[in-house]
Amino acid sequence: MEASAGTLFSLLLILLFTSTPGALGSNPGLVARITDKGLEYVAKEGAMVLQRKLRGISLPDFTGDFKIRHLGRVHYEFHSLDISSCELLGSALMPLPGQGLRLTLYDSFIGAHGKWKVRKSFLKLDGSFDVGVKDITISVDLLLGSEPSGRPTVTVSSCSSHISDVEVDISGDLGWLLNLFHSQIESRFQEALESKICEKIQNSVTSDLQPYLQTLPVTTEIDNLTSIDYSLMEAPRVTDHVLDVRFKGEIFNHDHRSPVTFVAPAMSLPEEHSRMVYFAISDYVFNTASLVYQEAGYLNFSITDDMVPPDSPIRLTTKSFRVFVPRLAKLYPNMNLELQGAVVPAPFLNFSPGNLSLAPNMEIDAFVILPSSAREPVFRLGVTTNVSAVLTFNTTKITGFLKPGKVQVELKESKVGVFNVELLEALINFHILNTLYPKINDKLAKGLPLPLLKHIRLYDLVLQIHKDFLFLGSNIQYTKV
């Protein structure tokens, strides 16, 4: 009995941790949130696209007959039916919690033009007609999902259209006669239009909207070393007021991808709705980048005497060092030195309200370059500093730069006795400021591309810094002509 209870308890824990949002390792590195204001903009843009699509509808031909006193039954045919005008004046895109979105189009008008023919025995007449379709309401439910590749998907789960008013104006020799049967004819027009509208929307979602969603990047190259993984972790989440898209947001070496040994923190997004979209960018994104660059040796450096400014009072030679390391000059007279530094471990960016900072630790090994060109280790230094970070944003990406603080140097190991390292601080600080930081800032200036659909531009940006994540708000504009 105890074993059964323990097994049941274990199964419950497994279900809990594998099905609950925010379980270990399942937190996104980046969340894109679309607000009601953003959905309103998308609805207007979508209505304009559909308006253009509906103008191209060709309605099927339809036929019928009616009875005329003294003549009997007369056969008619309407053909070459094309929509000549379309105005979708009202639109709304509403969340369907747990499913997707509902697009509603209302206060809409469609105008159509075509030709008619009437046949009765040997009698054949023809003419043209115009149709005015008013008070059209269209409702489309869109189911949102994701592919195994991490791209979003969209399908039409239901579609309905309702037409309140159809007016047919028939011209030609027997136009007056056909107008007597306008109720029957208008009913046929309404039936044909209602079915054709949903068919056109279904085709548009499949052939236009779904391929457009495929332009959302799954991976984007940042530079010749790194790329960022923007695959969806799950289908977009829809609540009463917002649509959240959760991205992995992991930066990796695109030639050799290694598993990340830490997880993204949970992010509690503020209830902000003044912008169309918001991006919550976890420190996980930046810290995976730091790990990749550190493992690839981008944070390593070396200092040799030919890199020291000519007017420096300290040269990287044992002779110059004899003032504060006398034993070094005695053991290795008139030899050059080389300092090799590495940032260990990878420095992580710390997020706190209103502030971004790093506290990198460096190890610097000093070597004497022997006459044989071999390098003999003589001492090791520990270097600490505090660095503040500044991030900036433009229409497509995040850029930034580091502002270094004071460098502090400590002697960690020595084969030449204890000595005062204060004189070395100035030399090391000069090199870090003029070589290491510019190298890192060049990388940061290339920027981190945001996961944006094709032709989307950000503007009117605002930034908040929270614990563990940045919260970027923006309005959006679809820029394709």
C-alpha positions as CSV (number, residue, x, y, z in Angstrom):
1,M,0.0,0.0,0.0
2,E,2.8,2.4,0.8
3,A,4.5,1.6,-2.5
4,S,1.3,2.4,-4.4
5,A,0.9,5.7,-2.5
6,G,4.5,6.6,-3.2
7,T,4.1,5.8,-6.9
8,L,0.9,7.8,-7.1
9,F,2.6,10.7,-5.4
10,S,5.5,10.6,-7.8
11,L,3.2,10.5,-10.8
12,L,1.4,13.6,-9.4
13,L,4.7,15.4,-9.1
14,I,5.7,14.5,-12.6
15,L,2.4,15.8,-14.0
16,L,2.7,18.9,-11.9
17,F,6.2,19.9,-13.1
18,T,5.6,18.9,-16.7
19,S,2.3,20.7,-17.2
20,T,2.6,23.8,-15.1
21,P,3.7,27.0,-16.9
22,G,7.0,28.2,-15.5
23,A,8.3,24.7,-14.6
24,L,12.0,24.2,-14.3
25,G,13.7,25.1,-17.6
26,S,10.4,26.1,-19.3
27,N,10.6,29.9,-18.7
28,P,11.0,31.9,-21.8
29,G,14.0,34.2,-22.4
30,L,11.8,36.7,-24.2
31,V,8.0,37.3,-24.2
32,A,6.3,39.4,-26.9
33,R,2.9,40.8,-25.7
34,I,0.3,42.3,-27.9
35,T,-2.3,44.4,-26.1
36,D,-5.8,45.5,-27.0
37,K,-4.4,48.5,-28.7
38,G,-2.1,46.3,-30.8
39,L,-4.9,44.0,-31.7
40,E,-7.0,47.0,-32.8
41,Y,-4.2,48.1,-35.1
42,V,-3.8,44.5,-36.5
43,A,-7.6,44.4,-37.1
44,K,-7.5,47.6,-39.2
45,E,-4.5,46.4,-41.2
46,G,-6.2,43.0,-41.7
47,A,-9.4,44.6,-42.8
48,M,-7.5,46.6,-45.5
49,V,-5.9,43.3,-46.7
50,L,-9.2,41.5,-46.8
51,Q,-10.8,44.5,-48.6
52,R,-8.3,44.1,-51.4
53,K,-8.8,40.4,-51.5
54,L,-12.6,40.6,-51.6
55,R,-12.4,43.0,-54.5
56,G,-11.0,40.2,-56.6
57,I,-13.8,37.7,-55.9
58,S,-15.6,36.2,-58.9
59,L,-19.0,34.9,-58.0
60,P,-20.3,31.7,-59.5
61,D,-22.9,31.9,-62.3
62,F,-26.4,31.0,-61.2
63,T,-29.6,30.3,-63.1
64,G,-33.3,30.0,-62.4
65,D,-36.7,30.5,-63.9
66,F,-39.9,32.2,-63.1
67,K,-43.4,32.0,-64.5
68,I,-45.0,34.8,-66.5
69,R,-48.7,34.9,-67.3
70,H,-49.5,34.1,-70.9
71,L,-45.8,33.2,-71.6
72,G,-45.2,30.4,-69.1
73,R,-41.8,29.7,-67.5
74,V,-38.9,31.9,-68.5
75,H,-35.3,30.8,-67.9
76,Y,-32.7,33.3,-66.7
77,E,-28.9,33.2,-66.2
78,F,-26.6,35.6,-64.3
79,H,-22.9,35.4,-65.3
80,S,-19.6,37.3,-65.3
81,L,-20.2,38.3,-61.7
82,D,-17.3,40.3,-60.3
83,I,-17.1,42.5,-57.2
84,S,-16.3,46.0,-58.3
85,S,-16.1,47.7,-54.9
86,C,-15.6,46.7,-51.2
87,E,-15.5,48.8,-48.1
88,L,-15.0,47.2,-44.7
89,L,-15.6,50.1,-42.4
90,G,-15.6,48.5,-39.0
91,S,-13.2,45.9,-37.6
92,A,-12.3,44.3,-34.3
93,L,-9.8,41.6,-33.2
94,M,-10.8,40.1,-29.9
95,P,-9.0,37.5,-27.8
96,L,-10.6,34.1,-27.4
97,P,-8.9,32.9,-24.2
98,G,-7.2,29.5,-24.5
99,Q,-7.9,29.4,-28.3
100,G,-6.9,32.3,-30.4
101,L,-8.5,35.4,-31.9
102,R,-11.8,36.4,-33.3
103,L,-11.8,38.9,-36.2
104,T,-15.1,40.7,-36.7
105,L,-15.9,43.0,-39.7
106,Y,-19.0,45.1,-39.7
107,D,-20.6,48.1,-41.3
108,S,-19.4,46.7,-44.6
109,F,-20.5,47.2,-48.2
110,I,-19.9,45.3,-51.4
111,G,-20.7,46.3,-54.9
112,A,-20.9,43.8,-57.8
113,H,-21.5,44.0,-61.5
114,G,-22.4,41.3,-64.0
115,K,-24.5,40.3,-67.0
116,W,-27.8,38.5,-67.4
117,K,-29.5,36.4,-70.1
118,V,-33.2,35.4,-70.5
119,R,-34.3,32.6,-72.8
120,K,-37.8,31.5,-73.7
121,S,-38.1,29.3,-76.8
122,F,-36.7,31.4,-79.6
123,L,-36.7,34.6,-77.5
124,K,-33.2,35.5,-76.2
125,L,-32.4,38.8,-74.5
126,D,-29.5,40.1,-72.3
127,G,-28.3,43.0,-70.3
128,S,-26.3,44.0,-67.3
129,F,-26.9,44.5,-63.6
130,D,-25.4,46.1,-60.5
131,V,-25.7,44.7,-56.9
132,G,-25.4,46.7,-53.7
133,V,-24.8,44.5,-50.6
134,K,-25.1,46.4,-47.4
135,D,-24.7,45.8,-43.6
136,I,-22.4,42.8,-44.0
137,T,-21.1,41.2,-40.8
138,I,-18.2,38.7,-41.0
139,S,-16.9,36.7,-38.0
140,V,-13.8,34.6,-38.3
141,D,-12.2,32.6,-35.4
142,L,-8.5,32.0,-35.8
143,L,-6.8,29.1,-34.0
144,L,-3.2,29.9,-33.0
145,G,-0.6,27.1,-32.6
146,S,3.0,26.3,-33.1
147,E,5.0,24.0,-35.3
148,P,7.7,21.6,-34.0
149,S,10.2,23.9,-35.7
150,G,9.1,26.7,-33.3
151,R,7.2,28.8,-35.8
152,P,3.6,30.0,-35.2
153,T,0.6,28.6,-37.0
154,V,-2.9,30.0,-37.7
155,T,-5.9,28.2,-39.0
156,V,-9.6,29.2,-39.4
157,S,-11.7,27.2,-36.9
158,S,-15.0,28.9,-37.9
159,C,-16.2,31.5,-40.3
160,S,-19.7,33.1,-40.8
161,S,-21.0,36.0,-42.7
162,H,-24.4,37.7,-42.6
163,I,-25.9,40.1,-45.1
164,S,-28.8,42.2,-44.1
165,D,-29.6,44.0,-47.3
166,V,-29.1,43.2,-51.0
167,E,-30.3,45.5,-53.8
168,V,-30.2,44.5,-57.4
169,D,-30.6,47.0,-60.2
170,I,-31.2,45.3,-63.6
171,S,-30.9,47.1,-66.9
172,G,-31.7,46.0,-70.4
173,D,-34.8,45.3,-72.5
174,L,-36.4,43.0,-70.0
175,G,-34.8,44.6,-66.9
176,W,-38.1,45.9,-65.7
177,L,-39.5,42.3,-65.9
178,L,-36.6,40.8,-64.0
179,N,-36.9,43.5,-61.3
180,L,-40.4,42.0,-60.6
181,F,-38.6,39.0,-59.3
182,H,-35.9,40.8,-57.4
183,S,-36.6,39.0,-54.1
184,Q,-35.7,35.6,-55.6
185,I,-32.7,37.0,-57.4
186,E,-31.4,38.9,-54.4
187,S,-31.8,35.8,-52.2
188,R,-29.6,33.9,-54.6
189,F,-27.0,36.7,-54.6
190,Q,-27.0,36.7,-50.8
191,E,-26.4,33.0,-50.6
192,A,-23.6,33.0,-53.2
193,L,-21.8,36.0,-51.5
194,E,-22.0,34.6,-48.0
195,S,-20.4,31.3,-48.9
196,K,-17.8,32.9,-51.2
197,I,-16.7,35.4,-48.5
198,C,-15.8,32.7,-46.1
199,E,-14.1,30.7,-48.8
200,K,-12.0,33.7,-49.8
201,I,-11.1,34.4,-46.1
202,Q,-10.1,30.7,-45.6
203,N,-7.9,30.9,-48.7
204,S,-6.4,34.2,-47.6
205,V,-5.4,32.8,-44.2
206,T,-3.8,29.7,-45.8
207,S,-2.0,31.5,-48.7
208,D,-1.2,34.9,-47.1
209,L,-1.4,35.0,-43.3
210,Q,0.2,31.7,-42.5
211,P,3.2,32.3,-44.9
212,Y,3.5,35.8,-43.4
213,L,3.7,34.3,-39.9
214,Q,6.5,32.1,-41.2
215,T,8.6,35.3,-41.6
216,L,8.9,35.3,-37.8
217,P,12.6,34.2,-37.3
218,V,13.3,31.0,-35.5
219,T,17.1,31.7,-35.5
220,T,18.7,35.0,-36.4
221,E,22.5,35.4,-36.9
222,I,24.0,38.2,-34.7
223,D,27.6,38.0,-35.9
224,N,30.1,35.5,-37.3
225,L,30.1,33.7,-33.9
226,T,26.6,33.8,-32.5
227,S,23.0,33.4,-33.4
228,I,19.8,33.7,-31.3
229,D,17.1,31.1,-30.9
230,Y,13.7,32.7,-31.3
231,S,11.7,29.4,-31.5
232,L,8.3,29.4,-29.8
233,M,8.2,27.4,-26.6
234,E,4.5,26.7,-27.0
235,A,1.4,28.0,-28.8
236,P,0.7,31.7,-28.2
237,R,-1.1,32.3,-24.9
238,V,-4.4,34.2,-25.2
239,T,-6.2,35.8,-22.2
240,D,-9.0,38.3,-21.9
241,H,-6.9,41.3,-22.8
242,V,-3.5,40.3,-24.2
243,L,-1.8,37.8,-26.5
244,D,1.6,36.5,-25.2
245,V,4.2,34.8,-27.5
246,R,6.9,33.0,-25.5
247,F,10.3,32.7,-27.2
248,K,13.3,30.6,-26.1
249,G,15.6,33.6,-26.4
250,E,18.9,31.7,-26.2
251,I,22.1,33.0,-27.8
252,F,24.4,30.2,-29.0
253,N,27.6,29.5,-31.0
254,H,26.1,28.7,-34.4
255,D,29.1,26.5,-35.2
256,H,29.1,24.5,-31.9
257,R,26.0,24.7,-29.8
258,S,26.5,23.7,-26.1
259,P,23.7,23.1,-23.6
260,V,23.1,26.1,-21.2
261,T,23.8,25.2,-17.6
262,F,21.3,27.7,-16.1
263,V,17.6,28.5,-16.6
264,A,15.7,31.6,-17.4
265,P,14.0,33.3,-14.4
266,A,10.3,33.6,-14.2
267,M,9.1,37.0,-15.3
268,S,6.0,38.7,-13.8
269,L,5.0,41.2,-16.5
270,P,3.5,44.6,-15.4
271,E,0.0,45.4,-16.4
272,E,0.8,48.0,-19.0
273,H,-1.5,48.8,-22.0
274,S,-0.5,52.2,-23.3
275,R,1.6,50.7,-26.2
276,M,0.6,48.2,-28.9
277,V,3.3,45.7,-28.0
278,Y,5.7,44.9,-25.1
279,F,8.9,42.9,-25.0
280,A,10.0,41.3,-21.8
281,I,13.6,40.4,-22.2
282,S,15.1,38.3,-19.5
283,D,18.7,38.5,-18.3
284,Y,19.0,35.0,-19.6
285,V,19.2,36.3,-23.1
286,F,22.3,38.5,-22.4
287,N,23.9,36.0,-20.1
288,T,23.8,33.2,-22.6
289,A,25.6,35.6,-24.9
290,S,28.2,36.3,-22.2
291,L,28.8,32.5,-21.8
292,V,29.3,32.0,-25.5
293,Y,31.8,34.8,-25.9
294,Q,33.7,33.8,-22.8
295,E,34.0,30.2,-23.9
296,A,35.1,31.3,-27.4
297,G,37.9,33.4,-25.8
298,Y,36.5,36.8,-26.8
299,L,37.0,38.0,-23.3
300,N,40.6,37.0,-23.1
301,F,43.5,39.5,-23.7
302,S,47.2,39.8,-23.6
303,I,49.5,42.8,-23.0
304,T,53.1,42.9,-24.3
305,D,55.7,45.7,-24.0
306,D,55.1,46.9,-27.6
307,M,51.4,47.6,-26.6
308,V,52.4,49.9,-23.7
309,P,52.3,53.6,-24.6
310,P,55.7,55.1,-25.3
311,D,55.4,57.7,-22.5
312,S,54.4,55.1,-19.8
313,P,56.6,55.2,-16.8
314,I,56.3,51.4,-16.5
315,R,57.5,49.0,-19.3
316,L,56.7,45.4,-19.4
317,T,60.3,44.4,-18.7
318,T,62.0,42.9,-15.7
319,K,64.3,45.9,-15.5
320,S,61.3,48.3,-15.2
321,F,59.7,46.0,-12.6
322,R,62.8,45.9,-10.4
323,V,61.6,48.9,-8.4
324,F,58.7,47.1,-6.9
325,V,59.6,43.4,-7.6
326,P,63.4,43.3,-7.0
327,R,63.6,39.6,-7.0
328,L,62.1,39.4,-10.5
329,A,64.8,41.5,-12.0
330,K,67.5,39.4,-10.2
331,L,66.1,36.0,-11.4
332,Y,65.3,37.2,-15.0
333,P,67.6,40.2,-15.8
334,N,66.8,42.2,-18.9
335,M,63.9,40.2,-20.2
336,N,60.4,41.1,-21.5
337,L,57.2,40.3,-19.7
338,E,53.8,39.4,-21.0
339,L,50.5,39.6,-19.2
340,Q,47.7,37.2,-20.3
341,G,44.2,37.9,-18.9
342,A,40.9,36.1,-19.0
343,V,37.5,36.9,-17.6
344,V,36.5,33.9,-15.4
345,P,33.8,32.9,-15.1
346,A,31.5,34.5,-17.7
347,P,30.2,37.8,-16.3
348,F,26.5,37.9,-15.9
349,L,24.4,41.0,-16.3
350,N,22.5,42.0,-13.2
351,F,19.1,43.6,-13.5
352,S,17.6,45.6,-10.7
353,P,15.0,48.3,-10.8
354,G,16.4,51.2,-12.9
355,N,19.9,49.7,-13.1
356,L,22.1,47.3,-15.2
357,S,25.5,46.2,-14.0
358,L,28.2,43.6,-14.1
359,A,30.9,42.7,-11.7
360,P,33.4,40.7,-13.9
361,N,36.4,38.9,-12.3
362,M,39.6,38.6,-14.2
363,E,42.7,36.5,-13.7
364,I,46.0,37.9,-15.2
365,D,49.0,35.7,-15.4
366,A,52.4,37.3,-15.8
367,F,55.1,35.4,-17.9
368,V,58.8,36.1,-18.4
369,I,59.7,35.6,-22.1
370,L,62.9,33.6,-21.9
371,P,65.7,33.9,-24.5
372,S,64.4,30.6,-26.0
373,S,61.0,32.4,-26.5
374,A,59.5,30.0,-23.9
375,R,57.2,31.6,-21.3
376,E,57.9,31.2,-17.6
377,P,55.0,32.0,-15.2
378,V,56.0,34.3,-12.4
379,F,52.9,35.6,-10.7
380,R,49.1,35.7,-10.9
381,L,46.8,38.7,-10.3
382,G,43.1,38.9,-9.5
383,V,41.3,41.9,-11.0
384,T,37.8,43.0,-10.0
385,T,35.7,45.9,-11.2
386,N,32.1,47.1,-11.4
387,V,30.7,47.9,-14.8
388,S,27.4,49.7,-15.6
389,A,25.6,48.9,-18.8
390,V,23.5,51.2,-21.0
391,L,21.1,49.7,-23.5
392,T,19.5,51.6,-26.4
393,F,16.8,50.5,-28.8
394,N,15.9,51.3,-32.4
395,T,13.2,50.1,-34.8
396,T,14.5,46.5,-35.0
397,K,17.1,45.7,-32.4
398,I,18.7,46.3,-29.0
399,T,22.2,47.8,-28.8
400,G,24.3,48.9,-25.8
401,F,27.7,49.7,-24.4
402,L,29.6,49.2,-21.1
403,K,30.8,52.0,-18.9
404,P,33.7,50.7,-16.8
405,G,34.4,51.4,-13.2
406,K,37.6,51.4,-11.2
407,V,39.8,48.4,-11.5
408,Q,41.2,46.8,-8.4
409,V,44.2,44.4,-8.6
410,E,45.2,41.8,-6.0
411,L,48.2,39.5,-5.9
412,K,47.0,35.9,-6.0
413,E,50.2,33.8,-6.5
414,S,53.8,34.7,-6.9
415,K,57.1,32.9,-7.5
416,V,59.1,36.1,-7.0
417,G,57.9,37.0,-3.5
418,V,55.2,39.4,-2.2
419,F,55.1,42.9,-3.8
420,N,52.9,45.9,-4.1
421,V,50.7,45.8,-7.2
422,E,49.4,49.4,-7.1
423,L,51.8,50.5,-9.8
424,L,50.4,47.7,-12.1
425,E,46.8,48.9,-11.6
426,A,47.4,51.9,-13.8
427,L,48.9,49.9,-16.7
428,I,46.2,47.2,-16.5
429,N,43.4,49.8,-16.3
430,F,44.8,51.6,-19.3
431,H,44.8,48.5,-21.4
432,I,41.4,47.3,-20.3
433,L,39.9,50.7,-21.1
434,N,41.6,51.1,-24.5
435,T,41.5,47.5,-25.7
436,L,39.1,45.1,-23.9
437,Y,36.1,47.4,-23.5
438,P,36.2,48.8,-27.1
439,K,36.3,45.2,-28.3
440,I,33.3,44.2,-26.2
441,N,31.4,47.5,-27.1
442,D,32.0,46.8,-30.8
443,K,30.1,43.5,-30.3
444,L,27.3,45.2,-28.3
445,A,27.0,47.9,-31.0
446,K,26.0,45.2,-33.6
447,G,22.8,44.8,-31.6
448,L,20.5,42.0,-30.7
449,P,17.7,41.7,-33.3
450,L,14.2,41.5,-31.9
451,P,11.7,38.8,-33.1
452,L,9.7,40.9,-35.6
453,L,7.5,39.9,-38.5
454,K,8.5,41.2,-41.9
455,H,7.8,44.9,-42.6
456,I,7.1,45.6,-38.9
457,R,8.7,48.8,-37.5
458,L,8.8,49.9,-33.9
459,Y,8.4,53.5,-32.7
460,D,7.5,55.5,-29.6
461,L,9.6,53.2,-27.4
462,V,9.7,53.2,-23.6
463,L,11.9,51.2,-21.3
464,Q,11.5,49.9,-17.8
465,I,14.1,47.9,-15.9
466,H,12.8,45.3,-13.5
467,K,14.4,42.6,-11.4
468,D,15.7,40.0,-13.9
469,F,14.3,41.5,-17.0
470,L,13.8,44.5,-19.3
471,F,10.3,45.7,-20.2
472,L,10.2,47.5,-23.6
473,G,7.0,49.0,-24.8
474,S,6.4,50.2,-28.3
475,N,3.9,51.0,-31.0
476,I,4.1,49.3,-34.3
477,Q,3.7,50.2,-37.9
478,Y,3.3,48.0,-41.0
479,T,5.6,49.6,-43.5
480,K,5.0,47.6,-46.7
481,V,3.6,49.8,-49.5
